[in-house]
Amino acid sequence: MFRKTVLLCAAAALILSGAAALAVYTAAAPEPQAAPATELPEVAPPRKYTLRATDGRVTVYVNGDEIPEIVTGIDASGLREYDRALLERGIEVTGYENLLGLIEDFSN
């Protein structure tokens, strides 16, 4: 009987010491941290352009400015009447690539 008691006490001590070791390991282990959020660079909104016929040439104005940003070599009088009418009112374009496409259309 004495031997069973000693074995039970030894088993209980092993279990308790294992539980204590597990508690210490768990408390000491660093918690996983979420990766820091990557901030995306701010992207400028696309520029707005207005094409007009000024002094007989196709000109480009940026964001409503009154001074042309670009004066093309395209003679407005050589364009179709419909295109000239649009240029008189102003053709609004968003984005540089769209602007280049429209200038290319007028130059052909």
Summary of the structure (lengths in Angstrom):
residues: 108
radius of gyration: 38.8
end to end distance: 108.8
largest distance: 117.6
contacts: 217
relative contact order: 0.13
helix: 47%
strand: 21%
